[in-house]
Amino acid sequence: MMRAGPNRDYYLKKRVRGATHTQAVIVLARRRIDVLWALLRENRTWTATPPPAVQAA
């Protein structure tokens, strides 16, 4: 069983929408890989809280 948090919520949302366990885990893994790739691309480190939004001039 997963710990409570945004990943579990996302997994359960996919299950409610009809995805099998395997499909939900694959979608969750893809989401995590997208975040990892963005961190590598932008040369940033992971923070649990999102960075402050940049306001348009």
PDB file of N, CA, C and O in Angstrom:
ATOM      1  N   MET A   1       0.843  -1.184   0.000  1.00  0.00           N
ATOM      2  CA  MET A   1       0.000   0.000   0.000  1.00  0.00           C
ATOM      3  C   MET A   1       0.883   1.240   0.000  1.00  0.00           C
ATOM      4  O   MET A   1       1.891   1.289   0.705  1.00  0.00           O
ATOM      5  N   MET A   2       0.513   2.224  -0.776  1.00  0.00           N
ATOM      6  CA  MET A   2       1.261   3.481  -0.847  1.00  0.00           C
ATOM      7  C   MET A   2       0.945   4.364   0.353  1.00  0.00           C
ATOM      8  O   MET A   2      -0.128   4.282   0.950  1.00  0.00           O
ATOM      9  N   ARG A   3       1.916   5.211   0.686  1.00  0.00           N
ATOM     10  CA  ARG A   3       1.669   6.210   1.722  1.00  0.00           C
ATOM     11  C   ARG A   3       0.733   7.284   1.190  1.00  0.00           C
ATOM     12  O   ARG A   3       0.622   7.494  -0.017  1.00  0.00           O
ATOM     13  N   ALA A   4       0.063   7.957   2.115  1.00  0.00           N
ATOM     14  CA  ALA A   4      -0.827   9.051   1.727  1.00  0.00           C
ATOM     15  C   ALA A   4      -0.006  10.176   1.107  1.00  0.00           C
ATOM     16  O   ALA A   4       1.133  10.414   1.509  1.00  0.00           O
ATOM     17  N   GLY A   5      -0.571  10.849   0.154  1.00  0.00           N
ATOM     18  CA  GLY A   5       0.118  11.954  -0.502  1.00  0.00           C
ATOM     19  C   GLY A   5      -0.372  12.122  -1.922  1.00  0.00           C
ATOM     20  O   GLY A   5      -1.296  11.430  -2.351  1.00  0.00           O
ATOM     21  N   PRO A   6       0.239  13.039  -2.657  1.00  0.00           N
ATOM     22  CA  PRO A   6      -0.233  13.318  -4.016  1.00  0.00           C
ATOM     23  C   PRO A   6      -0.088  12.131  -4.973  1.00  0.00           C
ATOM     24  O   PRO A   6      -0.906  11.971  -5.878  1.00  0.00           O
ATOM     25  N   ASN A   7       0.934  11.301  -4.787  1.00  0.00           N
ATOM     26  CA  ASN A   7       1.099  10.142  -5.668  1.00  0.00           C
ATOM     27  C   ASN A   7      -0.016   9.130  -5.448  1.00  0.00           C
ATOM     28  O   ASN A   7      -0.554   8.571  -6.403  1.00  0.00           O
ATOM     29  N   ARG A   8      -0.357   8.898  -4.193  1.00  0.00           N
ATOM     30  CA  ARG A   8      -1.450   7.972  -3.889  1.00  0.00           C
ATOM     31  C   ARG A   8      -2.771   8.514  -4.428  1.00  0.00           C
ATOM     32  O   ARG A   8      -3.569   7.764  -4.991  1.00  0.00           O
ATOM     33  N   ASP A   9      -3.002   9.807  -4.256  1.00  0.00           N
ATOM     34  CA  ASP A   9      -4.234  10.416  -4.757  1.00  0.00           C
ATOM     35  C   ASP A   9      -4.338  10.246  -6.271  1.00  0.00           C
ATOM     36  O   ASP A   9      -5.402   9.913  -6.793  1.00  0.00           O
ATOM     37  N   TYR A  10      -3.230  10.478  -6.970  1.00  0.00           N
ATOM     38  CA  TYR A  10      -3.207  10.345  -8.429  1.00  0.00           C
ATOM     39  C   TYR A  10      -3.467   8.891  -8.836  1.00  0.00           C
ATOM     40  O   TYR A  10      -4.229   8.630  -9.768  1.00  0.00           O
ATOM     41  N   TYR A  11      -2.834   7.952  -8.136  1.00  0.00           N
ATOM     42  CA  TYR A  11      -3.025   6.526  -8.400  1.00  0.00           C
ATOM     43  C   TYR A  11      -4.492   6.138  -8.209  1.00  0.00           C
ATOM     44  O   TYR A  11      -5.083   5.474  -9.061  1.00  0.00           O
ATOM     45  N   LEU A  12      -5.070   6.558  -7.084  1.00  0.00           N
ATOM     46  CA  LEU A  12      -6.461   6.207  -6.799  1.00  0.00           C
ATOM     47  C   LEU A  12      -7.423   6.848  -7.806  1.00  0.00           C
ATOM     48  O   LEU A  12      -8.432   6.244  -8.169  1.00  0.00           O
ATOM     49  N   LYS A  13      -7.115   8.062  -8.255  1.00  0.00           N
ATOM     50  CA  LYS A  13      -7.945   8.722  -9.264  1.00  0.00           C
ATOM     51  C   LYS A  13      -7.953   7.897 -10.548  1.00  0.00           C
ATOM     52  O   LYS A  13      -8.999   7.723 -11.174  1.00  0.00           O
ATOM     53  N   LYS A  14      -6.789   7.391 -10.934  1.00  0.00           N
ATOM     54  CA  LYS A  14      -6.709   6.571 -12.142  1.00  0.00           C
ATOM     55  C   LYS A  14      -7.474   5.265 -11.959  1.00  0.00           C
ATOM     56  O   LYS A  14      -8.128   4.796 -12.891  1.00  0.00           O
ATOM     57  N   ARG A  15      -7.399   4.676 -10.771  1.00  0.00           N
ATOM     58  CA  ARG A  15      -8.125   3.432 -10.514  1.00  0.00           C
ATOM     59  C   ARG A  15      -9.629   3.649 -10.580  1.00  0.00           C
ATOM     60  O   ARG A  15     -10.359   2.825 -11.132  1.00  0.00           O
ATOM     61  N   VAL A  16     -10.093   4.768 -10.012  1.00  0.00           N
ATOM     62  CA  VAL A  16     -11.523   5.082 -10.042  1.00  0.00           C
ATOM     63  C   VAL A  16     -12.000   5.268 -11.480  1.00  0.00           C
ATOM     64  O   VAL A  16     -13.132   4.917 -11.811  1.00  0.00           O
ATOM     65  N   ARG A  17     -11.145   5.815 -12.329  1.00  0.00           N
ATOM     66  CA  ARG A  17     -11.506   6.040 -13.736  1.00  0.00           C
ATOM     67  C   ARG A  17     -11.414   4.773 -14.583  1.00  0.00           C
ATOM     68  O   ARG A  17     -11.619   4.824 -15.795  1.00  0.00           O
ATOM     69  N   GLY A  18     -11.107   3.630 -13.949  1.00  0.00           N
ATOM     70  CA  GLY A  18     -11.159   2.363 -14.658  1.00  0.00           C
ATOM     71  C   GLY A  18      -9.832   1.744 -15.032  1.00  0.00           C
ATOM     72  O   GLY A  18      -9.810   0.696 -15.676  1.00  0.00           O
ATOM     73  N   ALA A  19      -8.729   2.353 -14.652  1.00  0.00           N
ATOM     74  CA  ALA A  19      -7.418   1.781 -14.975  1.00  0.00           C
ATOM     75  C   ALA A  19      -7.134   0.582 -14.066  1.00  0.00           C
ATOM     76  O   ALA A  19      -7.515   0.573 -12.895  1.00  0.00           O
ATOM     77  N   THR A  20      -6.467  -0.416 -14.617  1.00  0.00           N
ATOM     78  CA  THR A  20      -6.032  -1.535 -13.789  1.00  0.00           C
ATOM     79  C   THR A  20      -4.866  -1.072 -12.921  1.00  0.00           C
ATOM     80  O   THR A  20      -4.335   0.021 -13.118  1.00  0.00           O
ATOM     81  N   HIS A  21      -4.476  -1.899 -11.969  1.00  0.00           N
ATOM     82  CA  HIS A  21      -3.342  -1.554 -11.100  1.00  0.00           C
ATOM     83  C   HIS A  21      -2.097  -1.274 -11.939  1.00  0.00           C
ATOM     84  O   HIS A  21      -1.412  -0.271 -11.736  1.00  0.00           O
ATOM     85  N   THR A  22      -1.814  -2.171 -12.883  1.00  0.00           N
ATOM     86  CA  THR A  22      -0.619  -2.015 -13.711  1.00  0.00           C
ATOM     87  C   THR A  22      -0.672  -0.732 -14.531  1.00  0.00           C
ATOM     88  O   THR A  22       0.326  -0.016 -14.622  1.00  0.00           O
ATOM     89  N   GLN A  23      -1.810  -0.435 -15.122  1.00  0.00           N
ATOM     90  CA  GLN A  23      -1.945   0.790 -15.910  1.00  0.00           C
ATOM     91  C   GLN A  23      -1.750   2.030 -15.042  1.00  0.00           C
ATOM     92  O   GLN A  23      -1.084   2.980 -15.453  1.00  0.00           O
ATOM     93  N   ALA A  24      -2.331   2.023 -13.839  1.00  0.00           N
ATOM     94  CA  ALA A  24      -2.215   3.174 -12.940  1.00  0.00           C
ATOM     95  C   ALA A  24      -0.770   3.373 -12.497  1.00  0.00           C
ATOM     96  O   ALA A  24      -0.310   4.510 -12.394  1.00  0.00           O
ATOM     97  N   VAL A  25      -0.053   2.291 -12.236  1.00  0.00           N
ATOM     98  CA  VAL A  25       1.348   2.398 -11.823  1.00  0.00           C
ATOM     99  C   VAL A  25       2.201   2.924 -12.974  1.00  0.00           C
ATOM    100  O   VAL A  25       3.098   3.740 -12.758  1.00  0.00           O
ATOM    101  N   ILE A  26       1.932   2.468 -14.187  1.00  0.00           N
ATOM    102  CA  ILE A  26       2.686   2.941 -15.354  1.00  0.00           C
ATOM    103  C   ILE A  26       2.456   4.433 -15.569  1.00  0.00           C
ATOM    104  O   ILE A  26       3.405   5.171 -15.837  1.00  0.00           O
ATOM    105  N   VAL A  27       1.215   4.884 -15.456  1.00  0.00           N
ATOM    106  CA  VAL A  27       0.909   6.306 -15.627  1.00  0.00           C
ATOM    107  C   VAL A  27       1.590   7.126 -14.538  1.00  0.00           C
ATOM    108  O   VAL A  27       2.123   8.201 -14.814  1.00  0.00           O
ATOM    109  N   LEU A  28       1.578   6.630 -13.305  1.00  0.00           N
ATOM    110  CA  LEU A  28       2.235   7.327 -12.200  1.00  0.00           C
ATOM    111  C   LEU A  28       3.746   7.391 -12.428  1.00  0.00           C
ATOM    112  O   LEU A  28       4.371   8.421 -12.178  1.00  0.00           O
ATOM    113  N   ALA A  29       4.325   6.296 -12.900  1.00  0.00           N
ATOM    114  CA  ALA A  29       5.766   6.288 -13.181  1.00  0.00           C
ATOM    115  C   ALA A  29       6.099   7.293 -14.278  1.00  0.00           C
ATOM    116  O   ALA A  29       7.105   7.996 -14.190  1.00  0.00           O
ATOM    117  N   ARG A  30       5.271   7.365 -15.300  1.00  0.00           N
ATOM    118  CA  ARG A  30       5.501   8.324 -16.388  1.00  0.00           C
ATOM    119  C   ARG A  30       5.462   9.760 -15.860  1.00  0.00           C
ATOM    120  O   ARG A  30       6.266  10.605 -16.255  1.00  0.00           O
ATOM    121  N   ARG A  31       4.519  10.014 -14.968  1.00  0.00           N
ATOM    122  CA  ARG A  31       4.410  11.355 -14.374  1.00  0.00           C
ATOM    123  C   ARG A  31       5.676  11.704 -13.589  1.00  0.00           C
ATOM    124  O   ARG A  31       6.174  12.826 -13.670  1.00  0.00           O
ATOM    125  N   ARG A  32       6.190  10.736 -12.833  1.00  0.00           N
ATOM    126  CA  ARG A  32       7.414  10.971 -12.063  1.00  0.00           C
ATOM    127  C   ARG A  32       8.613  11.173 -12.976  1.00  0.00           C
ATOM    128  O   ARG A  32       9.466  12.015 -12.695  1.00  0.00           O
ATOM    129  N   ILE A  33       8.690  10.419 -14.058  1.00  0.00           N
ATOM    130  CA  ILE A  33       9.784  10.572 -15.022  1.00  0.00           C
ATOM    131  C   ILE A  33       9.728  11.951 -15.674  1.00  0.00           C
ATOM    132  O   ILE A  33      10.768  12.570 -15.902  1.00  0.00           O
ATOM    133  N   ASP A  34       8.521  12.437 -15.976  1.00  0.00           N
ATOM    134  CA  ASP A  34       8.384  13.784 -16.550  1.00  0.00           C
ATOM    135  C   ASP A  34       8.943  14.841 -15.602  1.00  0.00           C
ATOM    136  O   ASP A  34       9.606  15.780 -16.042  1.00  0.00           O
ATOM    137  N   VAL A  35       8.679  14.695 -14.310  1.00  0.00           N
ATOM    138  CA  VAL A  35       9.205  15.641 -13.316  1.00  0.00           C
ATOM    139  C   VAL A  35      10.726  15.535 -13.257  1.00  0.00           C
ATOM    140  O   VAL A  35      11.419  16.552 -13.241  1.00  0.00           O
ATOM    141  N   LEU A  36      11.245  14.311 -13.223  1.00  0.00           N
ATOM    142  CA  LEU A  36      12.689  14.110 -13.180  1.00  0.00           C
ATOM    143  C   LEU A  36      13.359  14.723 -14.412  1.00  0.00           C
ATOM    144  O   LEU A  36      14.388  15.388 -14.293  1.00  0.00           O
ATOM    145  N   TRP A  37      12.782  14.503 -15.581  1.00  0.00           N
ATOM    146  CA  TRP A  37      13.355  15.055 -16.805  1.00  0.00           C
ATOM    147  C   TRP A  37      13.360  16.581 -16.764  1.00  0.00           C
ATOM    148  O   TRP A  37      14.335  17.205 -17.182  1.00  0.00           O
ATOM    149  N   ALA A  38      12.287  17.188 -16.269  1.00  0.00           N
ATOM    150  CA  ALA A  38      12.226  18.653 -16.170  1.00  0.00           C
ATOM    151  C   ALA A  38      13.310  19.172 -15.225  1.00  0.00           C
ATOM    152  O   ALA A  38      13.924  20.204 -15.493  1.00  0.00           O
ATOM    153  N   LEU A  39      13.545  18.460 -14.121  1.00  0.00           N
ATOM    154  CA  LEU A  39      14.598  18.875 -13.189  1.00  0.00           C
ATOM    155  C   LEU A  39      15.969  18.808 -13.854  1.00  0.00           C
ATOM    156  O   LEU A  39      16.782  19.718 -13.695  1.00  0.00           O
ATOM    157  N   LEU A  40      16.225  17.747 -14.590  1.00  0.00           N
ATOM    158  CA  LEU A  40      17.508  17.611 -15.280  1.00  0.00           C
ATOM    159  C   LEU A  40      17.664  18.667 -16.372  1.00  0.00           C
ATOM    160  O   LEU A  40      18.729  19.265 -16.518  1.00  0.00           O
ATOM    161  N   ARG A  41      16.606  18.888 -17.128  1.00  0.00           N
ATOM    162  CA  ARG A  41      16.640  19.850 -18.229  1.00  0.00           C
ATOM    163  C   ARG A  41      16.905  21.268 -17.727  1.00  0.00           C
ATOM    164  O   ARG A  41      17.634  22.033 -18.358  1.00  0.00           O
ATOM    165  N   GLU A  42      16.302  21.611 -16.580  1.00  0.00           N
ATOM    166  CA  GLU A  42      16.435  22.961 -16.027  1.00  0.00           C
ATOM    167  C   GLU A  42      17.569  23.079 -15.012  1.00  0.00           C
ATOM    168  O   GLU A  42      17.777  24.139 -14.420  1.00  0.00           O
ATOM    169  N   ASN A  43      18.302  21.976 -14.816  1.00  0.00           N
ATOM    170  CA  ASN A  43      19.429  21.947 -13.879  1.00  0.00           C
ATOM    171  C   ASN A  43      19.014  22.431 -12.486  1.00  0.00           C
ATOM    172  O   ASN A  43      19.671  23.278 -11.881  1.00  0.00           O
ATOM    173  N   ARG A  44      17.905  21.867 -11.997  1.00  0.00           N
ATOM    174  CA  ARG A  44      17.373  22.234 -10.684  1.00  0.00           C
ATOM    175  C   ARG A  44      17.427  21.038  -9.755  1.00  0.00           C
ATOM    176  O   ARG A  44      17.610  19.904 -10.198  1.00  0.00           O
ATOM    177  N   THR A  45      17.269  21.292  -8.472  1.00  0.00           N
ATOM    178  CA  THR A  45      17.165  20.220  -7.488  1.00  0.00           C
ATOM    179  C   THR A  45      15.720  20.123  -7.031  1.00  0.00           C
ATOM    180  O   THR A  45      14.944  21.070  -7.158  1.00  0.00           O
ATOM    181  N   TRP A  46      15.376  18.960  -6.498  1.00  0.00           N
ATOM    182  CA  TRP A  46      14.010  18.713  -6.048  1.00  0.00           C
ATOM    183  C   TRP A  46      13.738  19.453  -4.749  1.00  0.00           C
ATOM    184  O   TRP A  46      14.557  19.428  -3.830  1.00  0.00           O
ATOM    185  N   THR A  47      12.582  20.114  -4.676  1.00  0.00           N
ATOM    186  CA  THR A  47      12.070  20.687  -3.436  1.00  0.00           C
ATOM    187  C   THR A  47      10.637  20.213  -3.283  1.00  0.00           C
ATOM    188  O   THR A  47       9.898  20.115  -4.263  1.00  0.00           O
ATOM    189  N   ALA A  48      10.247  19.920  -2.049  1.00  0.00           N
ATOM    190  CA  ALA A  48       8.901  19.408  -1.806  1.00  0.00           C
ATOM    191  C   ALA A  48       7.834  20.458  -2.097  1.00  0.00           C
ATOM    192  O   ALA A  48       6.707  20.115  -2.452  1.00  0.00           O
ATOM    193  N   THR A  49       8.179  21.721  -1.949  1.00  0.00           N
ATOM    194  CA  THR A  49       7.224  22.786  -2.249  1.00  0.00           C
ATOM    195  C   THR A  49       7.589  23.412  -3.589  1.00  0.00           C
ATOM    196  O   THR A  49       8.771  23.560  -3.899  1.00  0.00           O
ATOM    197  N   PRO A  50       6.602  23.776  -4.377  1.00  0.00           N
ATOM    198  CA  PRO A  50       6.914  24.380  -5.676  1.00  0.00           C
ATOM    199  C   PRO A  50       7.568  25.743  -5.509  1.00  0.00           C
ATOM    200  O   PRO A  50       7.308  26.439  -4.527  1.00  0.00           O
ATOM    201  N   PRO A  51       8.412  26.129  -6.453  1.00  0.00           N
ATOM    202  CA  PRO A  51       9.037  27.453  -6.373  1.00  0.00           C
ATOM    203  C   PRO A  51       7.983  28.538  -6.539  1.00  0.00           C
ATOM    204  O   PRO A  51       6.931  28.290  -7.128  1.00  0.00           O
ATOM    205  N   PRO A  52       8.247  29.732  -6.033  1.00  0.00           N
ATOM    206  CA  PRO A  52       7.258  30.807  -6.174  1.00  0.00           C
ATOM    207  C   PRO A  52       7.027  31.142  -7.645  1.00  0.00           C
ATOM    208  O   PRO A  52       7.945  31.086  -8.464  1.00  0.00           O
ATOM    209  N   ALA A  53       5.800  31.486  -7.956  1.00  0.00           N
ATOM    210  CA  ALA A  53       5.441  31.810  -9.339  1.00  0.00           C
ATOM    211  C   ALA A  53       6.083  33.129  -9.752  1.00  0.00           C
ATOM    212  O   ALA A  53       6.169  34.075  -8.969  1.00  0.00           O
ATOM    213  N   VAL A  54       6.523  33.163 -10.982  1.00  0.00           N
ATOM    214  CA  VAL A  54       7.112  34.387 -11.524  1.00  0.00           C
ATOM    215  C   VAL A  54       5.976  35.216 -12.110  1.00  0.00           C
ATOM    216  O   VAL A  54       5.220  34.736 -12.954  1.00  0.00           O
ATOM    217  N   GLN A  55       5.862  36.452 -11.663  1.00  0.00           N
ATOM    218  CA  GLN A  55       4.789  37.310 -12.153  1.00  0.00           C
ATOM    219  C   GLN A  55       5.209  37.992 -13.449  1.00  0.00           C
ATOM    220  O   GLN A  55       6.342  38.452 -13.588  1.00  0.00           O
ATOM    221  N   ALA A  56       4.281  38.047 -14.387  1.00  0.00           N
ATOM    222  CA  ALA A  56       4.550  38.713 -15.663  1.00  0.00           C
ATOM    223  C   ALA A  56       4.588  40.223 -15.451  1.00  0.00           C
ATOM    224  O   ALA A  56       3.841  40.766 -14.637  1.00  0.00           O
ATOM    225  N   ALA A  57       5.454  40.883 -16.180  1.00  0.00           N
ATOM    226  CA  ALA A  57       5.593  42.344 -16.033  1.00  0.00           C
ATOM    227  C   ALA A  57       4.466  43.090 -16.688  1.00  0.00           C
ATOM    228  O   ALA A  57       4.437  44.321 -16.653  1.00  0.00           O
TER     229      ALA A  57
END
